[in-house]
Amino acid sequence: MTTTDVEITADLVRDLLREQHPDLAHLPVRLGARGWDNQLWRLGDDLAVRLPWATGSADALLRKEHDWLPGIAPHLPLPVPVPQRLGEPGALFGRPWIVTTWVPGEPADRAPVTRPESADVLAAFLSALHHPAPDGAPAGRGRGGSLADHTVGVEHGLAEVVERGLVGDPEPLRAVWQDAVDAPAWDGPAVWLHADLHPANVVTADGALSGVVDFGDLCAGDPAYDLAGAWRLLPDGAVDLFHAAYRGPDGRPADDATRRRARGWAAATALGGLLVGHAGDHGRPGGKPTWGPPARATLERLVATAV
């Protein structure tokens, strides 16, 4: 983990705006959230400032969002944080930062999706996003690629959750993963992926999915990686509704192999969420306790619906 040497405060955000974007400096600033990679500060009613604070990779991810997301966002049917300005490293703050639009709602790790009709909303969002990515689109750092490349990591994750008493019998989850690895690989075009669809990266309003945030892992790859979000985000019984509504880049529903790979990615990413949710894990004081319950629900859902 890399923590910035400068404490991020409302005063610092105002000073940065005065220095690089003075036309925005008069707007009120208040803390929005402290995420995994970035801090989010509300800027007036309609904007937000995102600054990297904990991971060294966040700088490149912010620049990637700034470069690619404005061209994608107009085609998406849900609100997303569209980059408006780029802040360059300087004497006040030695890392890049961005100004984006603000997406209202409550993070789903705190206010879960409860409405089954959100299956149609998520399906429409991913159907709109999953179009062939252009040449030069960013690679996924392993996301949206071969599941087999992650088998060692999944085995380590299974061993760790069992050791910590977070999961009893690992065999049903191991079976879900192996079935996904055994599924035929994606042979279609590499499509745009959000590549980080977990509950802290979507927002809700009155139990309905109302927005998607944090496109730092935006990349091109196998759509199954994003389809895993159906198991991670939707309430029990809604996954089939999602697949009935989703249309891939060929205009057809996801085939059986893609669904199998998606289940595997759902299991792998939920294992990570379960560990992050465990107090004190992964470089965060107290862990991310709100990540634990939805991760556990995902794993239980996968096992309950295993074929």
C-alpha positions as CSV (number, residue, x, y, z in Angstrom):
1,M,0.0,0.0,0.0
2,T,1.2,3.6,-0.7
3,T,-0.4,6.3,1.4
4,T,0.1,9.9,0.3
5,D,2.3,12.0,2.5
6,V,-0.2,14.8,2.4
7,E,-3.3,14.7,4.5
8,I,-6.3,15.2,2.2
9,T,-8.7,17.8,3.7
10,A,-11.4,20.2,2.4
11,D,-8.8,23.0,2.5
12,L,-6.4,21.1,0.4
13,V,-9.1,20.4,-2.2
14,R,-10.0,24.1,-2.3
15,D,-6.4,25.0,-2.7
16,L,-5.9,22.6,-5.6
17,L,-9.0,24.0,-7.3
18,R,-7.8,27.5,-6.9
19,E,-4.5,26.6,-8.4
20,Q,-5.6,24.6,-11.4
21,H,-9.4,25.1,-11.9
22,P,-10.2,28.4,-10.2
23,D,-13.7,28.7,-11.8
24,L,-14.7,25.8,-9.5
25,A,-13.0,27.0,-6.4
26,H,-16.0,28.9,-5.0
27,L,-18.2,25.7,-4.7
28,P,-18.6,24.1,-1.3
29,V,-16.4,21.1,-0.5
30,R,-17.3,18.3,1.8
31,L,-16.1,14.7,2.3
32,G,-18.1,12.1,0.3
33,A,-16.3,8.8,0.9
34,R,-13.0,7.1,1.4
35,G,-12.8,4.3,-1.0
36,W,-10.2,1.6,-1.7
37,D,-8.0,3.7,-4.1
38,N,-9.4,7.2,-3.8
39,Q,-11.0,9.7,-1.6
40,L,-14.2,11.4,-2.9
41,W,-15.0,14.9,-2.0
42,R,-18.4,16.5,-3.0
43,L,-18.0,19.7,-4.9
44,G,-21.2,21.7,-4.8
45,D,-24.3,19.7,-5.7
46,D,-23.3,18.2,-9.0
47,L,-19.6,17.5,-9.0
48,A,-17.0,15.5,-7.0
49,V,-13.2,15.5,-6.7
50,R,-11.4,12.2,-6.6
51,L,-7.9,12.0,-5.2
52,P,-5.7,8.9,-4.9
53,W,-4.9,8.1,-1.3
54,A,-3.9,4.5,-0.6
55,T,-2.7,2.5,-3.6
56,G,0.1,3.3,-5.9
57,S,-1.9,2.1,-9.0
58,A,-4.6,4.7,-8.5
59,D,-2.8,7.4,-10.4
60,A,-2.9,5.5,-13.7
61,L,-6.5,4.4,-13.1
62,L,-7.7,8.0,-12.7
63,R,-5.9,9.0,-15.9
64,K,-7.5,6.0,-17.7
65,E,-11.0,7.1,-16.6
66,H,-10.3,10.6,-17.7
67,D,-9.2,9.4,-21.1
68,W,-11.8,6.8,-21.9
69,L,-15.0,7.2,-19.9
70,P,-16.3,10.5,-21.4
71,G,-16.7,8.7,-24.8
72,I,-18.5,5.7,-23.2
73,A,-20.7,7.4,-20.7
74,P,-23.3,8.9,-23.2
75,H,-24.2,5.4,-24.3
76,L,-24.9,4.0,-20.8
77,P,-28.5,4.0,-19.4
78,L,-27.4,4.7,-15.8
79,P,-25.7,7.7,-14.2
80,V,-21.9,7.3,-14.0
81,P,-19.2,9.7,-12.8
82,V,-18.1,11.4,-16.0
83,P,-14.7,13.1,-15.8
84,Q,-14.8,16.8,-16.3
85,R,-11.3,18.0,-15.4
86,L,-7.9,16.6,-14.8
87,G,-5.7,17.8,-12.0
88,E,-2.0,17.4,-12.5
89,P,0.6,16.6,-9.8
90,G,2.1,19.7,-8.2
91,A,3.7,21.1,-5.1
92,L,0.5,20.9,-3.1
93,F,-0.3,17.3,-4.1
94,G,2.1,15.1,-6.0
95,R,-0.4,12.9,-7.7
96,P,-3.0,13.4,-10.4
97,W,-6.7,13.9,-9.5
98,I,-9.9,14.4,-11.4
99,V,-13.2,16.3,-11.2
100,T,-16.2,14.2,-12.1
101,T,-20.0,14.5,-12.1
102,W,-21.6,13.3,-8.8
103,V,-23.8,10.2,-8.9
104,P,-26.4,10.4,-6.2
105,G,-27.4,7.3,-4.2
106,E,-26.2,5.1,-1.4
107,P,-23.4,2.5,-1.9
108,A,-24.9,-1.0,-2.2
109,D,-22.6,-2.4,0.4
110,R,-24.5,-0.3,2.9
111,A,-27.9,-0.1,1.1
112,P,-28.3,-3.3,-0.9
113,V,-30.2,-3.8,-4.1
114,T,-33.5,-5.4,-3.0
115,R,-35.8,-4.8,-6.0
116,P,-36.0,-7.7,-8.4
117,E,-36.6,-5.3,-11.3
118,S,-33.0,-4.1,-10.9
119,A,-32.1,-7.2,-12.8
120,D,-33.5,-5.5,-15.9
121,V,-31.6,-2.3,-15.0
122,L,-28.3,-4.1,-14.6
123,A,-28.9,-6.1,-17.8
124,A,-29.6,-2.9,-19.8
125,F,-26.4,-1.3,-18.4
126,L,-24.2,-4.2,-19.3
127,S,-25.8,-4.8,-22.7
128,A,-25.0,-1.1,-23.5
129,L,-21.5,-1.3,-22.2
130,H,-20.5,-4.7,-23.7
131,H,-19.6,-3.5,-27.2
132,P,-16.3,-4.3,-28.9
133,A,-13.6,-2.1,-27.5
134,P,-11.3,-0.3,-30.0
135,D,-7.7,-1.0,-30.7
136,G,-5.6,0.5,-27.9
137,A,-8.2,-0.1,-25.2
138,P,-6.6,-0.8,-21.8
139,A,-5.8,-4.3,-20.8
140,G,-7.5,-5.7,-17.7
141,R,-4.6,-6.7,-15.4
142,G,-5.9,-10.2,-15.5
143,R,-9.6,-9.2,-15.3
144,G,-11.6,-10.5,-18.2
145,G,-8.9,-13.0,-19.2
146,S,-8.3,-16.6,-18.5
147,L,-9.8,-18.0,-15.3
148,A,-7.2,-20.8,-15.2
149,D,-4.5,-18.1,-14.6
150,H,-6.2,-17.3,-11.2
151,T,-6.6,-20.9,-9.9
152,V,-3.6,-20.6,-7.5
153,G,-5.0,-17.4,-6.1
154,V,-8.4,-18.9,-5.6
155,E,-7.0,-21.9,-3.8
156,H,-5.1,-19.6,-1.5
157,G,-8.2,-17.6,-0.9
158,L,-10.2,-20.7,-0.1
159,A,-7.6,-21.9,2.3
160,E,-7.5,-18.5,4.0
161,V,-11.3,-18.2,4.5
162,V,-11.5,-21.7,5.9
163,E,-8.5,-21.0,8.2
164,R,-10.2,-17.9,9.5
165,G,-13.5,-19.7,10.0
166,L,-15.3,-17.6,7.4
167,V,-16.3,-20.6,5.3
168,G,-16.9,-24.1,6.5
169,D,-16.7,-26.7,3.6
170,P,-14.7,-25.2,0.7
171,E,-15.6,-28.1,-1.7
172,P,-18.8,-26.6,-3.1
173,L,-17.0,-23.4,-4.0
174,R,-14.1,-25.3,-5.4
175,A,-16.5,-27.1,-7.6
176,V,-18.1,-23.8,-8.9
177,W,-14.6,-22.5,-9.7
178,Q,-13.5,-25.7,-11.5
179,D,-16.6,-25.8,-13.6
180,A,-15.9,-22.3,-14.7
181,V,-12.3,-23.1,-15.5
182,D,-13.5,-26.1,-17.6
183,A,-16.0,-24.0,-19.5
184,P,-15.1,-23.1,-23.1
185,A,-13.1,-19.8,-23.3
186,W,-14.6,-16.6,-24.8
187,D,-14.1,-16.6,-28.5
188,G,-15.9,-13.3,-29.3
189,P,-14.5,-9.8,-29.5
190,A,-12.9,-8.2,-26.4
191,V,-15.7,-5.9,-25.1
192,W,-15.7,-2.9,-22.8
193,L,-15.8,-4.0,-19.1
194,H,-16.4,-2.1,-15.9
195,A,-14.3,-4.9,-14.3
196,D,-15.1,-4.1,-10.7
197,L,-18.8,-4.5,-10.2
198,H,-19.0,-5.1,-6.5
199,P,-21.6,-3.6,-4.1
200,A,-19.4,-0.6,-3.1
201,N,-19.2,0.4,-6.7
202,V,-22.9,0.7,-7.4
203,V,-25.4,3.0,-5.8
204,T,-29.1,2.5,-4.9
205,A,-32.2,4.5,-4.2
206,D,-35.1,2.9,-2.3
207,G,-33.6,-0.6,-3.0
208,A,-33.3,0.0,-6.7
209,L,-30.0,0.0,-8.6
210,S,-29.6,3.7,-9.6
211,G,-26.0,4.3,-10.7
212,V,-22.5,2.7,-11.3
213,V,-19.3,4.3,-10.1
214,D,-15.5,3.8,-10.1
215,F,-14.5,2.9,-13.6
216,G,-10.8,2.7,-12.6
217,D,-10.6,-0.9,-13.8
218,L,-12.2,-0.2,-17.2
219,C,-10.7,-2.5,-19.7
220,A,-11.4,-4.9,-22.6
221,G,-12.1,-8.6,-22.2
222,D,-14.5,-11.4,-21.7
223,P,-18.0,-10.2,-20.7
224,A,-18.3,-13.0,-18.2
225,Y,-16.2,-11.0,-15.8
226,D,-18.9,-8.3,-15.5
227,L,-21.8,-10.8,-15.7
228,A,-20.5,-12.0,-12.3
229,G,-22.0,-8.9,-10.9
230,A,-25.5,-10.4,-11.2
231,W,-24.6,-12.8,-8.4
232,R,-22.8,-10.1,-6.4
233,L,-25.4,-7.3,-6.7
234,L,-28.9,-8.7,-7.2
235,P,-31.3,-10.1,-4.6
236,D,-32.0,-13.8,-4.4
237,G,-34.0,-15.1,-7.4
238,A,-33.1,-12.2,-9.7
239,V,-30.1,-13.7,-11.6
240,D,-32.3,-15.6,-14.0
241,L,-34.3,-12.4,-14.7
242,F,-31.0,-10.7,-15.4
243,H,-29.9,-13.3,-17.9
244,A,-33.3,-13.3,-19.7
245,A,-32.8,-9.5,-20.3
246,Y,-29.1,-9.3,-21.0
247,R,-27.8,-9.2,-24.6
248,G,-24.2,-9.6,-25.5
249,P,-22.2,-8.0,-28.3
250,D,-23.8,-10.5,-30.8
251,G,-27.3,-9.4,-29.7
252,R,-28.1,-12.7,-28.0
253,P,-28.2,-13.8,-24.4
254,A,-25.1,-15.1,-22.7
255,D,-24.5,-18.7,-23.6
256,D,-24.0,-21.5,-21.1
257,A,-20.2,-21.3,-21.2
258,T,-20.3,-17.6,-20.5
259,R,-22.6,-18.1,-17.5
260,R,-20.4,-20.8,-16.1
261,R,-17.3,-18.5,-16.4
262,A,-19.3,-15.7,-14.8
263,R,-20.2,-17.9,-11.8
264,G,-16.5,-18.6,-11.4
265,W,-15.6,-15.0,-11.4
266,A,-18.4,-14.3,-8.9
267,A,-16.9,-16.9,-6.6
268,A,-13.4,-15.6,-6.9
269,T,-14.2,-12.0,-6.4
270,A,-16.6,-12.7,-3.5
271,L,-13.8,-14.6,-1.7
272,G,-11.7,-11.5,-2.0
273,G,-14.6,-9.4,-0.6
274,L,-15.0,-11.7,2.3
275,L,-11.4,-11.4,3.2
276,V,-11.4,-7.6,2.8
277,G,-14.5,-7.5,5.0
278,H,-12.6,-9.3,7.8
279,A,-11.4,-6.8,10.4
280,G,-7.8,-5.6,9.9
281,D,-7.2,-7.2,6.5
282,H,-5.5,-5.8,3.4
283,G,-4.0,-2.6,4.7
284,R,-7.2,-1.0,6.0
285,P,-7.6,-0.3,9.7
286,G,-10.7,-2.4,10.6
287,G,-10.9,-3.8,7.1
288,K,-13.9,-3.0,5.1
289,P,-16.6,-4.6,7.2
290,T,-19.5,-3.6,4.9
291,W,-17.9,-5.8,2.2
292,G,-18.3,-9.0,4.2
293,P,-22.0,-9.6,4.3
294,P,-22.7,-9.2,0.5
295,A,-19.6,-11.4,-0.3
296,R,-21.0,-14.1,2.0
297,A,-24.4,-13.8,0.4
298,T,-22.8,-14.2,-3.0
299,L,-21.0,-17.4,-2.0
300,E,-24.1,-18.8,-0.5
301,R,-26.2,-17.9,-3.6
302,L,-23.6,-19.6,-5.8
303,V,-23.6,-22.8,-3.8
304,A,-27.4,-22.9,-3.5
305,T,-27.8,-22.7,-7.3
306,A,-24.9,-25.0,-8.2
307,V,-25.9,-27.5,-10.8
